[in-house]
Amino acid sequence: MVRPLLTPRLAAVAPPDAFLLSWAEGVLRDALHRSPRLDSRRYEIFGQGSRVNGTYLEPTSDIDLVLMLRAPFGAGYGWEDFRDDVLAVLGESYTVRMGRRCLNVDDPDSLFGEMVDVLVATEHRFQLAPGRYEQGVFFRDREGRPIVNFPKQHRRNGDAKDGRTGGRFKAAVRTAKRVRKLAERERMIAEGAAPSYLLECLLFNVPDRVYRGGRPYRAALDWLHRHADSLAGLPCQNGINRLFGPGPDQWEPGQAVRIIDVLHEI
């Protein structure tokens, strides 16, 4: 199995985030250039997830990349074709498997294989008016269920709120993740029952003014606890999708209430 020259194991101390993201994008792009089926395709690579959003806890947190095929795709070529072509070309250099949503690159001999997950998607356009749209991504999970999300808007809105609250919003998200770990360790909630995306979206919906006091995380939890009966209509952080509902990328309000109760108790 041929290994790319750009993927040696690096030192134990992780490089700065901006460098890591740029490096991971470059390694992925170099791999894709080796596929004649992808060479003529228009695609975009960008980051998503806790490392890009500034809400991660561990310096070794995964780098989550989105590989988005730009519209128009061409007749007879869709998400499944794009995914299969990406799997094929990455499989020439790495051991790659399809995870629940992302491609997991399993390669313990390279930092890319240890740290990078790739969401393969096609461009989705949410029409606002004639000629105006919000750019999102479309993909299917392992069960084949269609999912549309808006990671760029999620990041943009989170950055804006963090700026308005003087950095307190993202600090509260990180605190909630630490408290969740404690709750899981004490078996107050099941592992995986409080996804980071759900926690971040819940805290995003707390009004900015609540974060401006002396104990922003506690104040945000108090607000969510007081408004537990009115969570059902909340939007996601991207401002487009609904947080609660029957979809594969949504939750039940009761699940959120139970999580809030546990976090509020600690």
C-alpha atoms as an extended CHARMM CRD file, in Angstrom:
* protein
*
       266  EXT
         1         1  MET       CA              0.0000000000        0.0000000000        0.0000000000  PROA      1               0.0000000000
         2         2  VAL       CA              1.5330000000        3.3120000000       -1.1050000000  PROA      2               0.0000000000
         3         3  ARG       CA              1.5650000000        6.0190000000        1.5540000000  PROA      3               0.0000000000
         4         4  PRO       CA              1.5380000000        9.7270000000        0.6470000000  PROA      4               0.0000000000
         5         5  LEU       CA              4.7250000000       11.6220000000        1.4050000000  PROA      5               0.0000000000
         6         6  LEU       CA              2.7590000000       14.2540000000        3.3160000000  PROA      6               0.0000000000
         7         7  THR       CA              1.5670000000       11.9520000000        6.0900000000  PROA      7               0.0000000000
         8         8  PRO       CA              4.4670000000       11.1220000000        8.4200000000  PROA      8               0.0000000000
         9         9  ARG       CA              3.8070000000       10.8160000000       12.1370000000  PROA      9               0.0000000000
        10        10  LEU       CA              4.3880000000       14.2370000000       13.6400000000  PROA      10              0.0000000000
        11        11  ALA       CA              5.6120000000       15.1780000000       17.0920000000  PROA      11              0.0000000000
        12        12  ALA       CA              3.3880000000       14.5560000000       20.0940000000  PROA      12              0.0000000000
        13        13  VAL       CA              2.7230000000       18.2760000000       20.5050000000  PROA      13              0.0000000000
        14        14  ALA       CA             -0.0430000000       19.1980000000       18.0520000000  PROA      14              0.0000000000
        15        15  PRO       CA              0.5640000000       22.1670000000       15.7300000000  PROA      15              0.0000000000
        16        16  PRO       CA             -1.7170000000       25.2150000000       15.9790000000  PROA      16              0.0000000000
        17        17  ASP       CA             -5.2880000000       24.6590000000       14.8140000000  PROA      17              0.0000000000
        18        18  ALA       CA             -5.0590000000       26.8040000000       11.6730000000  PROA      18              0.0000000000
        19        19  PHE       CA             -1.9740000000       24.9060000000       10.5360000000  PROA      19              0.0000000000
        20        20  LEU       CA             -3.5600000000       21.5320000000       11.3430000000  PROA      20              0.0000000000
        21        21  LEU       CA             -6.6690000000       22.3470000000        9.3380000000  PROA      21              0.0000000000
        22        22  SER       CA             -4.6840000000       23.6480000000        6.3730000000  PROA      22              0.0000000000
        23        23  TRP       CA             -2.4080000000       20.6060000000        6.4850000000  PROA      23              0.0000000000
        24        24  ALA       CA             -5.3250000000       18.1450000000        6.6260000000  PROA      24              0.0000000000
        25        25  GLU       CA             -7.0890000000       19.8820000000        3.7280000000  PROA      25              0.0000000000
        26        26  GLY       CA             -3.8800000000       19.7140000000        1.6960000000  PROA      26              0.0000000000
        27        27  VAL       CA             -3.3590000000       16.0020000000        2.3390000000  PROA      27              0.0000000000
        28        28  LEU       CA             -6.9620000000       15.2540000000        1.3620000000  PROA      28              0.0000000000
        29        29  ARG       CA             -6.7610000000       17.3980000000       -1.7660000000  PROA      29              0.0000000000
        30        30  ASP       CA             -3.5250000000       15.7020000000       -2.8500000000  PROA      30              0.0000000000
        31        31  ALA       CA             -5.1720000000       12.2900000000       -2.4770000000  PROA      31              0.0000000000
        32        32  LEU       CA             -8.2260000000       13.3470000000       -4.4910000000  PROA      32              0.0000000000
        33        33  HSD       CA             -6.0440000000       14.6690000000       -7.3210000000  PROA      33              0.0000000000
        34        34  ARG       CA             -4.9200000000       11.1030000000       -7.9890000000  PROA      34              0.0000000000
        35        35  SER       CA             -8.4180000000       10.0970000000       -9.1340000000  PROA      35              0.0000000000
        36        36  PRO       CA             -9.2300000000       10.7230000000      -12.8180000000  PROA      36              0.0000000000
        37        37  ARG       CA            -12.9450000000       10.4680000000      -11.9570000000  PROA      37              0.0000000000
        38        38  LEU       CA            -12.6540000000       13.3400000000       -9.4870000000  PROA      38              0.0000000000
        39        39  ASP       CA            -10.1560000000       15.4780000000      -11.3520000000  PROA      39              0.0000000000
        40        40  SER       CA            -12.8490000000       17.2470000000      -13.3820000000  PROA      40              0.0000000000
        41        41  ARG       CA            -15.2890000000       17.6210000000      -10.4740000000  PROA      41              0.0000000000
        42        42  ARG       CA            -15.7750000000       20.9210000000       -8.6490000000  PROA      42              0.0000000000
        43        43  TYR       CA            -15.5770000000       20.3780000000       -4.9180000000  PROA      43              0.0000000000
        44        44  GLU       CA            -14.8360000000       22.3620000000       -1.7900000000  PROA      44              0.0000000000
        45        45  ILE       CA            -13.0860000000       21.2850000000        1.4110000000  PROA      45              0.0000000000
        46        46  PHE       CA            -13.7450000000       23.0550000000        4.7020000000  PROA      46              0.0000000000
        47        47  GLY       CA            -13.7190000000       22.2990000000        8.4030000000  PROA      47              0.0000000000
        48        48  GLN       CA            -16.5720000000       21.6790000000       10.7890000000  PROA      48              0.0000000000
        49        49  GLY       CA            -16.9660000000       20.3760000000       14.3290000000  PROA      49              0.0000000000
        50        50  SER       CA            -15.5620000000       21.2940000000       17.7140000000  PROA      50              0.0000000000
        51        51  ARG       CA            -11.9660000000       21.9620000000       16.6550000000  PROA      51              0.0000000000
        52        52  VAL       CA            -12.9770000000       24.4440000000       13.9560000000  PROA      52              0.0000000000
        53        53  ASN       CA            -15.7180000000       25.9470000000       16.1340000000  PROA      53              0.0000000000
        54        54  GLY       CA            -13.3830000000       26.4330000000       19.1040000000  PROA      54              0.0000000000
        55        55  THR       CA            -15.3760000000       24.2380000000       21.4990000000  PROA      55              0.0000000000
        56        56  TYR       CA            -13.0790000000       21.2040000000       21.7770000000  PROA      56              0.0000000000
        57        57  LEU       CA            -11.5640000000       20.0430000000       25.0700000000  PROA      57              0.0000000000
        58        58  GLU       CA             -8.6210000000       17.8340000000       24.0970000000  PROA      58              0.0000000000
        59        59  PRO       CA             -5.6620000000       18.9960000000       21.9600000000  PROA      59              0.0000000000
        60        60  THR       CA             -5.8290000000       15.6470000000       20.1530000000  PROA      60              0.0000000000
        61        61  SER       CA             -9.4670000000       16.1130000000       19.1120000000  PROA      61              0.0000000000
        62        62  ASP       CA            -10.3160000000       14.9250000000       15.6090000000  PROA      62              0.0000000000
        63        63  ILE       CA            -10.2230000000       17.2500000000       12.6320000000  PROA      63              0.0000000000
        64        64  ASP       CA            -13.6070000000       17.0570000000       10.9110000000  PROA      64              0.0000000000
        65        65  LEU       CA            -13.4920000000       17.9450000000        7.2270000000  PROA      65              0.0000000000
        66        66  VAL       CA            -16.4130000000       18.4000000000        4.8440000000  PROA      66              0.0000000000
        67        67  LEU       CA            -15.7710000000       17.3790000000        1.2520000000  PROA      67              0.0000000000
        68        68  MET       CA            -18.6330000000       18.9760000000       -0.6800000000  PROA      68              0.0000000000
        69        69  LEU       CA            -19.3060000000       18.4120000000       -4.3820000000  PROA      69              0.0000000000
        70        70  ARG       CA            -20.3750000000       21.7320000000       -5.8690000000  PROA      70              0.0000000000
        71        71  ALA       CA            -23.5220000000       22.0310000000       -7.9790000000  PROA      71              0.0000000000
        72        72  PRO       CA            -24.2560000000       21.3360000000      -10.7750000000  PROA      72              0.0000000000
        73        73  PHE       CA            -23.1360000000       17.7080000000      -10.5070000000  PROA      73              0.0000000000
        74        74  GLY       CA            -23.8850000000       16.5210000000      -14.0390000000  PROA      74              0.0000000000
        75        75  ALA       CA            -26.5470000000       14.1140000000      -15.2510000000  PROA      75              0.0000000000
        76        76  GLY       CA            -26.5210000000       10.7170000000      -13.5730000000  PROA      76              0.0000000000
        77        77  TYR       CA            -23.9210000000       11.6450000000      -10.9570000000  PROA      77              0.0000000000
        78        78  GLY       CA            -25.0210000000       12.1440000000       -7.3520000000  PROA      78              0.0000000000
        79        79  TRP       CA            -24.0000000000       11.7450000000       -3.7360000000  PROA      79              0.0000000000
        80        80  GLU       CA            -23.6110000000        7.9540000000       -3.8600000000  PROA      80              0.0000000000
        81        81  ASP       CA            -21.3290000000        8.1790000000       -6.9100000000  PROA      81              0.0000000000
        82        82  PHE       CA            -19.2240000000       10.9040000000       -5.2980000000  PROA      82              0.0000000000
        83        83  ARG       CA            -18.9280000000        8.9330000000       -2.0460000000  PROA      83              0.0000000000
        84        84  ASP       CA            -17.8620000000        5.7850000000       -3.8900000000  PROA      84              0.0000000000
        85        85  ASP       CA            -15.2410000000        7.6590000000       -5.9120000000  PROA      85              0.0000000000
        86        86  VAL       CA            -13.8260000000        9.2530000000       -2.7480000000  PROA      86              0.0000000000
        87        87  LEU       CA            -13.7670000000        5.8870000000       -0.9610000000  PROA      87              0.0000000000
        88        88  ALA       CA            -11.9130000000        4.3470000000       -3.8880000000  PROA      88              0.0000000000
        89        89  VAL       CA             -9.1770000000        6.9660000000       -4.1410000000  PROA      89              0.0000000000
        90        90  LEU       CA             -8.5930000000        7.2350000000       -0.3740000000  PROA      90              0.0000000000
        91        91  GLY       CA             -8.5170000000        3.4510000000       -0.1910000000  PROA      91              0.0000000000
        92        92  GLU       CA             -5.4070000000        3.4860000000       -2.3850000000  PROA      92              0.0000000000
        93        93  SER       CA             -3.4080000000        5.0580000000        0.4600000000  PROA      93              0.0000000000
        94        94  TYR       CA             -5.3490000000        4.3280000000        3.6500000000  PROA      94              0.0000000000
        95        95  THR       CA             -7.6490000000        1.8440000000        5.2840000000  PROA      95              0.0000000000
        96        96  VAL       CA            -11.0040000000        3.6290000000        4.9910000000  PROA      96              0.0000000000
        97        97  ARG       CA            -14.3850000000        2.6030000000        6.3640000000  PROA      97              0.0000000000
        98        98  MET       CA            -17.7840000000        4.2260000000        6.3090000000  PROA      98              0.0000000000
        99        99  GLY       CA            -18.7670000000        5.3680000000        9.7920000000  PROA      99              0.0000000000
       100       100  ARG       CA            -22.2030000000        6.4770000000       10.9220000000  PROA      100             0.0000000000
       101       101  ARG       CA            -21.8950000000        9.6100000000        8.8060000000  PROA      101             0.0000000000
       102       102  CYS       CA            -18.2480000000       10.2200000000        7.9940000000  PROA      102             0.0000000000
       103       103  LEU       CA            -15.4560000000        8.3390000000        6.3050000000  PROA      103             0.0000000000
       104       104  ASN       CA            -13.1130000000        7.1190000000        9.0150000000  PROA      104             0.0000000000
       105       105  VAL       CA             -9.5070000000        6.8860000000        7.8950000000  PROA      105             0.0000000000
       106       106  ASP       CA             -7.9220000000        4.1230000000        9.9770000000  PROA      106             0.0000000000
       107       107  ASP       CA             -4.1700000000        4.5010000000        9.6770000000  PROA      107             0.0000000000
       108       108  PRO       CA             -2.2040000000        4.3660000000       12.9490000000  PROA      108             0.0000000000
       109       109  ASP       CA              1.0220000000        5.0980000000       11.0640000000  PROA      109             0.0000000000
       110       110  SER       CA              0.0210000000        8.6260000000       10.0570000000  PROA      110             0.0000000000
       111       111  LEU       CA             -1.3880000000       11.6700000000       11.8110000000  PROA      111             0.0000000000
       112       112  PHE       CA             -3.9450000000       12.0570000000        9.0140000000  PROA      112             0.0000000000
       113       113  GLY       CA             -5.2730000000        8.5740000000        9.7120000000  PROA      113             0.0000000000
       114       114  GLU       CA             -5.3530000000        9.1640000000       13.4540000000  PROA      114             0.0000000000
       115       115  MET       CA             -7.0400000000       12.5640000000       13.5110000000  PROA      115             0.0000000000
       116       116  VAL       CA             -9.1380000000       13.2000000000       10.3940000000  PROA      116             0.0000000000
       117       117  ASP       CA            -12.7550000000       12.2820000000        9.6360000000  PROA      117             0.0000000000
       118       118  VAL       CA            -14.2700000000       13.2460000000        6.2830000000  PROA      118             0.0000000000
       119       119  LEU       CA            -17.9550000000       13.9940000000        5.6760000000  PROA      119             0.0000000000
       120       120  VAL       CA            -18.6610000000       13.4130000000        1.9800000000  PROA      120             0.0000000000
       121       121  ALA       CA            -21.5490000000       15.6020000000        0.8200000000  PROA      121             0.0000000000
       122       122  THR       CA            -23.1040000000       17.3410000000       -2.1360000000  PROA      122             0.0000000000
       123       123  GLU       CA            -24.1160000000       20.9860000000       -2.1820000000  PROA      123             0.0000000000
       124       124  HSD       CA            -27.6790000000       21.7420000000       -1.0750000000  PROA      124             0.0000000000
       125       125  ARG       CA            -29.2780000000       25.1020000000       -1.7820000000  PROA      125             0.0000000000
       126       126  PHE       CA            -31.9880000000       26.3250000000        0.5880000000  PROA      126             0.0000000000
       127       127  GLN       CA            -33.8880000000       28.8540000000       -1.4910000000  PROA      127             0.0000000000
       128       128  LEU       CA            -34.6720000000       32.1540000000        0.2310000000  PROA      128             0.0000000000
       129       129  ALA       CA            -35.9380000000       34.0240000000       -2.8270000000  PROA      129             0.0000000000
       130       130  PRO       CA            -35.3390000000       33.9280000000       -6.5900000000  PROA      130             0.0000000000
       131       131  GLY       CA            -31.5710000000       33.9990000000       -7.0040000000  PROA      131             0.0000000000
       132       132  ARG       CA            -30.8970000000       33.9110000000       -3.2430000000  PROA      132             0.0000000000
       133       133  TYR       CA            -30.1040000000       30.8180000000       -1.2120000000  PROA      133             0.0000000000
       134       134  GLU       CA            -28.2500000000       29.4880000000        1.8120000000  PROA      134             0.0000000000
       135       135  GLN       CA            -25.6110000000       26.9000000000        0.9790000000  PROA      135             0.0000000000
       136       136  GLY       CA            -25.8780000000       23.6520000000        2.9020000000  PROA      136             0.0000000000
       137       137  VAL       CA            -24.7450000000       20.0650000000        2.5170000000  PROA      137             0.0000000000
       138       138  PHE       CA            -26.6390000000       16.8780000000        1.6730000000  PROA      138             0.0000000000
       139       139  PHE       CA            -25.5390000000       13.3710000000        2.6190000000  PROA      139             0.0000000000
       140       140  ARG       CA            -26.9270000000       10.0540000000        3.8360000000  PROA      140             0.0000000000
       141       141  ASP       CA            -26.0920000000        8.3020000000        7.0670000000  PROA      141             0.0000000000
       142       142  ARG       CA            -25.1190000000        4.6590000000        7.3350000000  PROA      142             0.0000000000
       143       143  GLU       CA            -28.8050000000        3.6440000000        7.3620000000  PROA      143             0.0000000000
       144       144  GLY       CA            -29.3870000000        5.5380000000        4.1150000000  PROA      144             0.0000000000
       145       145  ARG       CA            -31.4380000000        8.3390000000        5.6800000000  PROA      145             0.0000000000
       146       146  PRO       CA            -31.0970000000       11.7290000000        3.9410000000  PROA      146             0.0000000000
       147       147  ILE       CA            -29.6880000000       14.5930000000        6.0220000000  PROA      147             0.0000000000
       148       148  VAL       CA            -29.3450000000       18.2740000000        5.1450000000  PROA      148             0.0000000000
       149       149  ASN       CA            -27.2380000000       20.4810000000        7.3690000000  PROA      149             0.0000000000
       150       150  PHE       CA            -25.6330000000       23.9220000000        7.3100000000  PROA      150             0.0000000000
       151       151  PRO       CA            -22.1670000000       23.7640000000        8.9070000000  PROA      151             0.0000000000
       152       152  LYS       CA            -20.9650000000       27.1230000000        7.5860000000  PROA      152             0.0000000000
       153       153  GLN       CA            -23.9290000000       28.9140000000        9.1220000000  PROA      153             0.0000000000
       154       154  HSD       CA            -23.4430000000       26.9850000000       12.3750000000  PROA      154             0.0000000000
       155       155  ARG       CA            -19.8770000000       28.2190000000       12.6230000000  PROA      155             0.0000000000
       156       156  ARG       CA            -20.6910000000       31.7790000000       11.5530000000  PROA      156             0.0000000000
       157       157  ASN       CA            -23.5510000000       32.1470000000       14.0430000000  PROA      157             0.0000000000
       158       158  GLY       CA            -21.5180000000       30.6140000000       16.8660000000  PROA      158             0.0000000000
       159       159  ASP       CA            -18.6120000000       32.9770000000       16.2280000000  PROA      159             0.0000000000
       160       160  ALA       CA            -20.9750000000       35.9600000000       16.1710000000  PROA      160             0.0000000000
       161       161  LYS       CA            -22.6460000000       34.9810000000       19.4470000000  PROA      161             0.0000000000
       162       162  ASP       CA            -19.2910000000       34.3620000000       21.0920000000  PROA      162             0.0000000000
       163       163  GLY       CA            -18.2140000000       37.8310000000       20.0330000000  PROA      163             0.0000000000
       164       164  ARG       CA            -21.3890000000       39.4250000000       21.3960000000  PROA      164             0.0000000000
       165       165  THR       CA            -20.9520000000       37.6430000000       24.7380000000  PROA      165             0.0000000000
       166       166  GLY       CA            -17.2570000000       38.3660000000       25.1330000000  PROA      166             0.0000000000
       167       167  GLY       CA            -16.2180000000       34.7390000000       24.6790000000  PROA      167             0.0000000000
       168       168  ARG       CA            -18.6450000000       33.4590000000       27.3090000000  PROA      168             0.0000000000
       169       169  PHE       CA            -20.8210000000       31.4210000000       24.9430000000  PROA      169             0.0000000000
       170       170  LYS       CA            -18.0950000000       29.0350000000       23.7670000000  PROA      170             0.0000000000
       171       171  ALA       CA            -16.6610000000       28.8750000000       27.2760000000  PROA      171             0.0000000000
       172       172  ALA       CA            -20.1030000000       27.7210000000       28.4610000000  PROA      172             0.0000000000
       173       173  VAL       CA            -20.1870000000       25.0530000000       25.7390000000  PROA      173             0.0000000000
       174       174  ARG       CA            -16.8060000000       23.7240000000       26.8530000000  PROA      174             0.0000000000
       175       175  THR       CA            -17.9500000000       23.7100000000       30.4770000000  PROA      175             0.0000000000
       176       176  ALA       CA            -21.1110000000       21.8090000000       29.5280000000  PROA      176             0.0000000000
       177       177  LYS       CA            -18.9660000000       19.1730000000       27.8180000000  PROA      177             0.0000000000
       178       178  ARG       CA            -16.8150000000       18.7670000000       30.9250000000  PROA      178             0.0000000000
       179       179  VAL       CA            -19.8880000000       18.4410000000       33.1250000000  PROA      179             0.0000000000
       180       180  ARG       CA            -21.3520000000       15.9120000000       30.6790000000  PROA      180             0.0000000000
       181       181  LYS       CA            -18.2040000000       13.7950000000       31.0410000000  PROA      181             0.0000000000
       182       182  LEU       CA            -18.6240000000       13.8670000000       34.8020000000  PROA      182             0.0000000000
       183       183  ALA       CA            -22.3050000000       12.9160000000       34.4960000000  PROA      183             0.0000000000
       184       184  GLU       CA            -21.4030000000        9.9870000000       32.2330000000  PROA      184             0.0000000000
       185       185  ARG       CA            -18.6720000000        8.8540000000       34.6000000000  PROA      185             0.0000000000
       186       186  GLU       CA            -21.1030000000        8.9690000000       37.5250000000  PROA      186             0.0000000000
       187       187  ARG       CA            -23.7000000000        7.1690000000       35.3620000000  PROA      187             0.0000000000
       188       188  MET       CA            -26.1720000000        9.9980000000       35.7290000000  PROA      188             0.0000000000
       189       189  ILE       CA            -26.6810000000        9.8770000000       31.9600000000  PROA      189             0.0000000000
       190       190  ALA       CA            -25.7840000000        7.2090000000       29.4200000000  PROA      190             0.0000000000
       191       191  GLU       CA            -22.6710000000        7.7130000000       27.3340000000  PROA      191             0.0000000000
       192       192  GLY       CA            -23.6430000000        9.3960000000       24.0790000000  PROA      192             0.0000000000
       193       193  ALA       CA            -27.0270000000       10.5470000000       25.3890000000  PROA      193             0.0000000000
       194       194  ALA       CA            -25.9750000000       14.2190000000       25.3710000000  PROA      194             0.0000000000
       195       195  PRO       CA            -24.3380000000       14.8820000000       21.9700000000  PROA      195             0.0000000000
       196       196  SER       CA            -22.0840000000       17.9160000000       21.7290000000  PROA      196             0.0000000000
       197       197  TYR       CA            -24.1330000000       19.3320000000       18.8480000000  PROA      197             0.0000000000
       198       198  LEU       CA            -27.2940000000       19.2650000000       20.9600000000  PROA      198             0.0000000000
       199       199  LEU       CA            -25.5590000000       20.9210000000       23.9280000000  PROA      199             0.0000000000
       200       200  GLU       CA            -24.1210000000       23.6580000000       21.7220000000  PROA      200             0.0000000000
       201       201  CYS       CA            -27.4590000000       24.3740000000       20.0430000000  PROA      201             0.0000000000
       202       202  LEU       CA            -29.2810000000       24.5200000000       23.3840000000  PROA      202             0.0000000000
       203       203  LEU       CA            -26.7650000000       26.9880000000       24.7990000000  PROA      203             0.0000000000
       204       204  PHE       CA            -26.8570000000       29.0140000000       21.5750000000  PROA      204             0.0000000000
       205       205  ASN       CA            -30.5690000000       29.6510000000       22.1060000000  PROA      205             0.0000000000
       206       206  VAL       CA            -29.9600000000       31.2200000000       25.5130000000  PROA      206             0.0000000000
       207       207  PRO       CA            -30.2670000000       35.0270000000       25.1170000000  PROA      207             0.0000000000
       208       208  ASP       CA            -26.9930000000       36.9540000000       24.9490000000  PROA      208             0.0000000000
       209       209  ARG       CA            -27.8460000000       39.0190000000       28.0310000000  PROA      209             0.0000000000
       210       210  VAL       CA            -27.8830000000       35.8780000000       30.1920000000  PROA      210             0.0000000000
       211       211  TYR       CA            -24.1660000000       35.3490000000       29.5020000000  PROA      211             0.0000000000
       212       212  ARG       CA            -23.1400000000       38.8180000000       30.6320000000  PROA      212             0.0000000000
       213       213  GLY       CA            -23.3260000000       38.1400000000       34.3740000000  PROA      213             0.0000000000
       214       214  GLY       CA            -20.7140000000       36.7640000000       36.7400000000  PROA      214             0.0000000000
       215       215  ARG       CA            -21.5460000000       33.0610000000       36.2830000000  PROA      215             0.0000000000
       216       216  PRO       CA            -22.4720000000       32.6860000000       32.6050000000  PROA      216             0.0000000000
       217       217  TYR       CA            -22.5800000000       28.8760000000       32.4410000000  PROA      217             0.0000000000
       218       218  ARG       CA            -24.7540000000       28.5570000000       35.5440000000  PROA      218             0.0000000000
       219       219  ALA       CA            -26.9820000000       31.4020000000       34.3580000000  PROA      219             0.0000000000
       220       220  ALA       CA            -27.4430000000       29.7000000000       30.9700000000  PROA      220             0.0000000000
       221       221  LEU       CA            -28.3700000000       26.3750000000       32.6310000000  PROA      221             0.0000000000
       222       222  ASP       CA            -30.8190000000       28.1960000000       34.9130000000  PROA      222             0.0000000000
       223       223  TRP       CA            -32.4380000000       29.8230000000       31.8760000000  PROA      223             0.0000000000
       224       224  LEU       CA            -32.8000000000       26.5000000000       30.0440000000  PROA      224             0.0000000000
       225       225  HSD       CA            -34.1790000000       24.8700000000       33.1810000000  PROA      225             0.0000000000
       226       226  ARG       CA            -36.7930000000       27.6030000000       33.5970000000  PROA      226             0.0000000000
       227       227  HSD       CA            -37.8240000000       27.3990000000       29.9380000000  PROA      227             0.0000000000
       228       228  ALA       CA            -37.8720000000       23.5980000000       29.6560000000  PROA      228             0.0000000000
       229       229  ASP       CA            -41.5360000000       23.6130000000       28.6200000000  PROA      229             0.0000000000
       230       230  SER       CA            -40.8670000000       25.7640000000       25.5540000000  PROA      230             0.0000000000
       231       231  LEU       CA            -37.8720000000       24.0260000000       23.9900000000  PROA      231             0.0000000000
       232       232  ALA       CA            -39.7690000000       22.2780000000       21.1850000000  PROA      232             0.0000000000
       233       233  GLY       CA            -39.6890000000       25.2570000000       18.8190000000  PROA      233             0.0000000000
       234       234  LEU       CA            -35.9880000000       26.0460000000       19.1300000000  PROA      234             0.0000000000
       235       235  PRO       CA            -33.8580000000       26.2730000000       15.9710000000  PROA      235             0.0000000000
       236       236  CYS       CA            -30.4280000000       24.7580000000       15.5050000000  PROA      236             0.0000000000
       237       237  GLN       CA            -27.4240000000       27.0380000000       15.7690000000  PROA      237             0.0000000000
       238       238  ASN       CA            -27.4030000000       27.3010000000       11.9760000000  PROA      238             0.0000000000
       239       239  GLY       CA            -30.7010000000       29.2180000000       12.2110000000  PROA      239             0.0000000000
       240       240  ILE       CA            -32.3560000000       27.1280000000        9.4850000000  PROA      240             0.0000000000
       241       241  ASN       CA            -33.0530000000       23.6040000000       10.7600000000  PROA      241             0.0000000000
       242       242  ARG       CA            -35.2820000000       22.8210000000       13.7180000000  PROA      242             0.0000000000
       243       243  LEU       CA            -33.5080000000       21.2540000000       16.6840000000  PROA      243             0.0000000000
       244       244  PHE       CA            -36.3790000000       18.9420000000       17.6280000000  PROA      244             0.0000000000
       245       245  GLY       CA            -38.4160000000       16.6310000000       15.4410000000  PROA      245             0.0000000000
       246       246  PRO       CA            -38.5320000000       13.1470000000       13.8920000000  PROA      246             0.0000000000
       247       247  GLY       CA            -35.5170000000       13.4800000000       11.5870000000  PROA      247             0.0000000000
       248       248  PRO       CA            -32.2140000000       11.6020000000       11.9650000000  PROA      248             0.0000000000
       249       249  ASP       CA            -30.4810000000       14.8860000000       12.8150000000  PROA      249             0.0000000000
       250       250  GLN       CA            -33.0750000000       15.9490000000       15.4060000000  PROA      250             0.0000000000
       251       251  TRP       CA            -33.9620000000       15.0870000000       19.0000000000  PROA      251             0.0000000000
       252       252  GLU       CA            -36.9760000000       14.7530000000       21.2650000000  PROA      252             0.0000000000
       253       253  PRO       CA            -37.6340000000       17.6940000000       23.6180000000  PROA      253             0.0000000000
       254       254  GLY       CA            -37.9210000000       15.2480000000       26.5140000000  PROA      254             0.0000000000
       255       255  GLN       CA            -34.3630000000       14.0680000000       25.8850000000  PROA      255             0.0000000000
       256       256  ALA       CA            -33.0940000000       17.6440000000       26.1140000000  PROA      256             0.0000000000
       257       257  VAL       CA            -35.0680000000       18.2790000000       29.3100000000  PROA      257             0.0000000000
       258       258  ARG       CA            -33.5100000000       15.2240000000       30.9760000000  PROA      258             0.0000000000
       259       259  ILE       CA            -30.0230000000       16.3700000000       29.9770000000  PROA      259             0.0000000000
       260       260  ILE       CA            -30.6590000000       19.8950000000       31.2430000000  PROA      260             0.0000000000
       261       261  ASP       CA            -31.9590000000       18.5260000000       34.5470000000  PROA      261             0.0000000000
       262       262  VAL       CA            -28.8070000000       16.4490000000       35.0530000000  PROA      262             0.0000000000
       263       263  LEU       CA            -26.4090000000       19.2580000000       34.1300000000  PROA      263             0.0000000000
       264       264  HSD       CA            -28.3590000000       21.6750000000       36.3080000000  PROA      264             0.0000000000
       265       265  GLU       CA            -28.0800000000       19.3060000000       39.2620000000  PROA      265             0.0000000000
       266       266  ILE       CA            -24.2720000000       19.0920000000       39.1380000000  PROA      266             0.0000000000
